[in-house]
Amino acid sequence: MLFRAPSSLLEGIADYTILKANYAPPGFNKPGSGSRWDAGFDITARFLEYCDGLVPGFVAKLNNLMRKTYDVSFFKNITGKPVEQLWKDYKAKHPGVK
């Protein structure tokens, strides 16, 4: 059975490309914002930016793995850490940001 990536992750990747191209609009969430990595849009984009800082090319690698299927374990395959740990580490890097 093939699993498709959640739309929130796809939206996050799209916003990540906007962020990296320096086209983030005013009001784009700041790093550390959000309560879930998969909230989508700019929250997920900022989390992906963090992951890309840990492993250069992370988003491209993730995108490549997602071409035919999706599994949350892709995060661990690429970074060595499960996504839940990555999110905790990301939030700890930005204390006080909600």
Helices and strands as residue ranges (DSSP letters): H 7-20, H 41-54, H 58-65, H 74-79, H 83-93
